[in-house]
Amino acid sequence: MTTGPDWGGPSSGQICPQLPGRLSPVMGPNKTDLVEGEDCLNLSIATPGHDADVRPVMVFLHGGAFNSGAGLMDWYDGSSLSAEADVVVVSVNYRLGVFGYLCLDGVSGGNLGLYDQVEALRWVKANIAGYGGDPGNVTVFGQSAGAVSIRLLMEIPDACGLFTRAIMQSGPGPDIVRPRELAEDVGRIFAEIVGGDPRTASVAALLDAQRKTAAVWAERSGPVGAPPFSPVSGTDPLPVLGASFSENVQDLDVICGWNADDVSAFTGPGPDTVEITHRMLAEPLSEFRDRLVQAGARACTYRFDWRPHGSRYGATHCVELPLLLGTREAWEGSPMLGDTEWGGVELLGKTLRRIWGRYAHTGVVEPEPALPMAWDPAISHSL
């Protein structure tokens, strides 16, 4: 089901207007027929039952470089995870691209997408008991930009206490967060391209200007640089990165990890994929785990090593998503799954869903030998 504007009332079913995602050659086409529109603050809830049981809640934040994606997409259907793990799964839309992260004087200070995520978690806290969920036991889990979002939520005082556990899947380093001055430069480029007040421009005109701004930005930062519209530091709700971190993460349970060939989705397959992945994800995530522990959290890391048969991408970015969320129909034909039969995907999926679900219930990680994952237990109370 979905719930609508401002996280309440009838749902429009819309998702945030957006340009095509850059990972369709890896993930395959999104098959969900959803209407794009500005009335997009919707979420999807999967629950084992509207009853008196009090179940853990798992809130999913999707990836897409803060510029594409939606919690309502079939890729992120939480029905299997909900039923098998006896948890309530909430998948969240949030504003993207220029709608969520434009930083332009007199129009927007940026970070509207982060505000949306905080409001979604507030909605969960206030309403999820009506769907069989425990508002005092919330695990937020996210992949790629969704994992970066969790990292940033740990910095935001208003998000403190809205979740008790976190699972961060393949979240790149903090470089995607842009200093306010640089974000304002991007905003001025965008304003020049729009040629008028963005608040009165059509959705189509805003998206066209976003596309053109991205092209200008790529000339300056390179084609694989951070997207032009992304979270901004030096402005609310991230005035100073790190200012509230230690207080916010005390007593949190956190899993953070990466896939062995994560960067192949962006660089293409190659002999140095593992090395680049180690430098860009493994090292910073391991350092972040240490920082969490020093601040009083309980944290561990994983490396996901599943390389689907027949896939040229190996254990690439997003490859764990079909094991956690979505349906056979949603993921059928995905290039990153190669020629692996769905039965094999489902077998591994049940195992990963069991690990994630148990963690939501107990905060304890119980690795299973059947799943190709390497865990670092050195500083985790759970292992």
C-alpha positions in Angstrom: 0.0 0.0 0.0 1.0 3.6 -0.2 0.3 6.7 1.8 0.3 10.1 0.3 1.3 13.7 0.4 3.2 14.8 3.5 3.3 11.2 4.6 -0.4 11.0 5.3 -3.8 10.8 3.5 -4.7 9.3 0.1 -1.7 8.5 -2.1 -1.2 10.0 -5.6 1.1 7.1 -6.3 3.5 9.5 -8.0 7.3 9.4 -7.8 9.7 12.3 -8.0 10.3 13.6 -11.6 13.7 12.4 -12.8 16.0 11.8 -15.7 16.9 8.2 -16.6 19.2 6.5 -14.2 22.8 5.8 -15.2 22.9 2.1 -14.2 20.3 0.6 -16.5 23.0 -1.3 -18.5 23.8 -3.1 -15.2 20.4 -3.4 -13.5 18.2 -3.6 -16.5 15.2 -1.4 -17.3 12.8 -0.4 -14.5 9.5 -2.1 -15.4 7.3 -0.2 -12.9 4.7 2.0 -14.6 4.6 4.9 -12.3 3.5 8.5 -12.8 6.1 11.2 -12.2 4.9 14.4 -10.5 5.7 16.8 -7.7 3.0 15.2 -5.4 5.6 12.4 -4.8 6.1 12.1 -1.0 4.7 8.6 -0.9 5.8 5.4 0.7 5.1 1.7 0.4 4.4 -0.6 3.3 4.6 -4.4 3.4 3.4 -6.0 6.6 2.6 -9.5 7.7 -0.7 -8.3 9.2 -2.7 -5.4 10.7 -2.9 -7.0 14.1 -1.8 -6.5 17.7 1.7 -8.0 17.1 4.6 -5.6 17.5 7.2 -6.3 14.8 10.5 -4.7 14.0 10.3 -2.1 11.2 12.8 -1.9 8.3 12.8 1.4 6.4 14.5 1.3 3.0 16.2 4.2 1.3 16.8 3.6 -2.4 19.9 4.5 -4.4 20.3 6.4 -7.6 23.0 9.1 -6.9 20.3 11.3 -5.4 19.0 11.9 -8.9 16.9 8.8 -9.8 14.9 6.0 -8.3 11.8 5.7 -6.1 10.8 3.6 -3.1 7.6 2.6 -5.0 9.5 0.9 -7.8 8.9 -2.9 -8.1 12.6 -3.4 -7.6 12.1 -2.4 -4.0 9.0 -4.4 -3.1 9.5 -5.6 0.5 6.8 -8.3 0.5 9.2 -11.3 0.7 11.4 -9.8 3.3 8.4 -8.8 5.3 6.7 -12.2 5.2 9.8 -14.3 5.8 11.4 -12.2 8.5 8.2 -11.1 10.2 9.0 -7.5 9.9 7.2 -4.4 8.6 9.1 -3.0 5.5 8.6 0.6 4.5 10.1 1.8 1.2 10.4 5.6 0.9 10.2 8.1 -1.9 12.2 11.3 -1.5 12.8 14.3 -3.7 15.7 14.0 -6.2 17.9 16.0 -8.4 16.9 19.7 -8.7 13.7 19.1 -6.8 15.6 17.8 -3.8 19.0 19.4 -3.8 19.0 22.7 -5.7 20.9 25.3 -3.7 19.9 28.7 -5.0 19.4 31.9 -3.0 15.7 32.8 -2.7 14.6 29.4 -4.0 16.0 26.6 -2.0 18.8 26.0 0.5 19.3 22.5 -0.7 18.8 19.2 1.2 15.0 19.0 0.7 15.4 15.3 0.0 17.1 14.8 3.3 14.3 16.6 5.0 11.9 14.2 3.3 13.7 11.2 4.8 13.6 12.7 8.3 9.8 13.3 7.8 9.3 9.8 6.6 11.0 8.4 9.7 8.8 10.7 11.8 5.8 9.4 10.1 6.9 5.8 10.8 7.4 6.6 14.5 3.9 8.1 14.7 1.9 5.7 12.6 3.6 2.4 12.1 2.0 0.7 15.1 -1.2 0.8 13.0 0.5 -1.6 10.6 1.8 -4.1 13.2 5.2 -2.3 13.6 7.1 -1.3 16.7 8.0 2.4 16.5 10.7 1.7 19.1 12.5 -0.8 16.9 13.3 0.7 13.6 16.2 -0.4 11.3 16.9 1.9 8.4 18.7 0.2 5.5 19.8 1.7 2.3 21.9 1.1 -0.8 24.3 3.5 -2.6 22.8 7.0 -2.2 20.5 5.4 0.3 23.5 4.3 2.4 25.0 7.7 2.1 21.7 9.1 3.3 21.9 7.0 6.4 25.4 8.3 7.0 24.1 11.8 6.8 21.1 11.1 9.0 23.6 10.2 11.7 24.7 13.8 11.5 21.3 15.4 11.8 20.0 16.2 15.3 16.4 15.9 14.3 16.9 12.3 13.2 18.4 11.2 16.5 16.1 8.6 18.1 14.2 7.9 14.9 16.0 4.6 14.3 17.9 2.1 16.4 19.8 0.1 13.8 21.2 0.8 10.4 22.4 -1.3 7.4 24.5 0.6 4.9 25.0 -1.2 1.6 27.7 0.1 -0.8 27.6 3.7 0.3 30.5 5.6 -1.3 32.5 8.1 0.7 31.5 11.6 1.8 32.8 13.2 -1.4 29.3 13.2 -2.8 28.4 15.8 -0.2 29.0 19.2 -1.7 30.2 22.3 0.2 27.6 25.1 0.2 29.8 27.4 -2.0 30.2 24.8 -4.7 26.5 23.9 -4.5 25.6 27.6 -5.0 27.9 27.6 -8.1 25.9 24.7 -9.5 22.6 26.5 -8.6 23.7 29.6 -10.5 24.6 27.5 -13.6 21.1 26.0 -13.4 19.4 29.4 -13.0 21.1 30.7 -16.1 20.0 27.7 -18.1 16.4 27.9 -16.9 16.4 31.6 -17.7 13.7 32.6 -15.3 12.2 31.8 -11.8 12.6 28.0 -11.3 9.5 28.1 -9.1 7.3 28.9 -12.0 9.0 26.7 -14.6 7.3 23.5 -15.8 8.6 20.1 -14.6 9.8 19.4 -18.2 11.7 22.6 -18.2 13.3 21.9 -14.8 14.4 18.4 -15.9 15.8 19.8 -19.2 17.8 22.4 -17.3 19.0 19.7 -14.9 20.2 17.6 -17.8 22.1 20.6 -19.3 23.5 21.6 -16.0 24.8 18.0 -15.6 26.6 18.3 -19.0 28.2 21.6 -17.9 29.2 20.1 -14.6 30.7 17.0 -16.2 33.0 19.2 -18.3 34.3 20.7 -15.0 34.4 17.6 -12.8 34.8 14.7 -15.2 32.1 12.2 -16.4 32.4 10.0 -13.3 32.4 12.9 -10.8 29.6 13.4 -8.2 26.3 14.5 -9.8 25.6 18.2 -9.8 22.7 18.0 -7.4 23.4 16.1 -4.2 23.4 16.8 -0.4 24.9 20.1 0.7 27.0 20.7 3.8 27.2 24.1 5.5 23.4 24.5 5.4 20.4 23.0 7.3 20.1 20.2 8.2 23.8 19.7 7.8 25.4 22.9 9.0 28.6 21.3 10.1 29.4 17.6 9.3 30.4 15.8 12.4 28.9 18.3 14.9 26.2 15.9 16.2 27.7 12.6 15.1 29.0 11.2 18.4 25.8 12.0 20.3 23.6 10.7 17.5 25.3 7.3 17.1 25.7 6.2 20.7 24.2 2.8 21.2 23.3 2.3 17.5 23.8 -1.1 15.9 25.3 -0.6 12.4 26.3 -2.9 9.6 28.2 -1.3 6.7 29.6 -3.1 3.7 30.4 -3.3 0.0 30.4 -5.7 -2.9 33.7 -7.2 -4.0 33.5 -5.7 -7.6 31.3 -2.7 -6.7 32.9 -0.2 -9.1 32.5 -2.5 -12.2 29.0 -0.9 -12.6 30.7 2.4 -13.3 34.1 1.6 -14.8 33.2 -1.6 -16.6 34.7 -5.0 -15.8 38.5 -5.0 -15.5 41.5 -6.6 -13.7 41.8 -3.7 -11.3 38.1 -3.7 -10.2 38.8 -5.3 -6.9 41.7 -2.9 -6.2 39.7 0.2 -7.0 36.7 -1.1 -5.0 39.0 -1.6 -2.0 40.3 1.9 -2.3 37.0 3.6 -2.9 34.7 1.6 -0.6 36.4 -0.9 1.6 39.0 1.4 3.1 36.6 4.4 3.8 33.9 2.1 5.1 36.3 0.3 7.4 37.5 3.7 8.7 33.9 4.8 9.2 33.2 1.6 11.1 36.1 2.4 13.5 34.7 5.9 13.9 31.3 4.5 14.8 32.8 2.3 17.5 34.9 5.1 18.9 31.7 7.1 19.3 29.9 4.4 21.1 28.1 2.5 18.4 28.3 -1.3 17.8 29.4 -1.8 14.2 30.8 -4.4 11.8 31.6 -4.6 8.1 31.0 -7.1 5.4 32.2 -7.8 1.9 29.7 -9.5 -0.5 31.4 -11.8 -2.9 28.5 -13.3 -5.0 29.4 -13.3 -8.7 26.3 -14.5 -10.6 27.1 -17.1 -13.3 27.3 -15.5 -16.8 27.5 -11.9 -15.6 30.4 -9.8 -16.9 30.0 -7.5 -13.9 30.8 -9.9 -11.1 29.9 -8.9 -7.5 28.9 -5.4 -8.7 27.1 -2.4 -7.4 23.4 -3.3 -6.7 23.8 -7.1 -7.2 22.5 -7.9 -3.6 19.3 -6.0 -4.2 17.4 -8.8 -6.0 18.2 -11.0 -3.0 16.5 -8.6 -0.6 13.8 -6.8 -2.4 11.6 -7.0 -5.5 10.1 -9.9 -7.5 11.1 -12.2 -10.2 9.2 -10.2 -12.7 10.9 -7.0 -11.6 14.4 -8.4 -11.9 14.0 -10.8 -14.9 16.5 -10.1 -17.5 18.8 -7.9 -15.3 22.3 -8.0 -16.9 24.0 -8.1 -13.5 22.3 -11.5 -12.8 23.8 -13.0 -15.9 22.2 -16.3 -16.7 21.6 -17.4 -13.1 18.2 -19.1 -12.8 15.8 -17.4 -10.5 15.7 -20.4 -8.2 19.4 -19.8 -7.4 18.7 -16.1 -6.8 15.8 -17.0 -4.5 17.9 -19.5 -2.6 20.6 -17.0 -1.8 17.9 -14.4 -1.2 16.2 -16.3 1.5 19.5 -16.6 3.3 20.3 -12.9 3.1 16.8 -11.9 4.0 17.1 -14.1 7.1 20.4 -12.4 8.1 19.0 -8.9 7.7 15.7 -9.8 9.3 17.3 -11.4 12.4 19.4 -8.3 12.7 16.3 -6.2 12.8 14.9 -8.3 15.5 17.9 -8.7 17.7 20.8 -6.5 16.6 22.9 -9.7 16.3 24.6 -10.7 13.0 24.6 -14.5 12.4 26.6 -15.2 9.2 25.6 -18.3 7.2 28.2 -20.3 5.4 26.0 -20.8 2.3 26.1 -17.1 1.6 29.4 -15.7 0.0 30.0 -12.9 2.5 33.1 -12.1 4.5 32.5 -10.4 7.8 34.9 -8.4 10.0 34.0 -9.3 13.5 37.0 -7.8 15.2 35.1 -4.9 16.8 31.5 -6.1 16.6 29.7 -7.2 19.8 27.4 -9.3 17.6 29.9 -11.8 16.1 
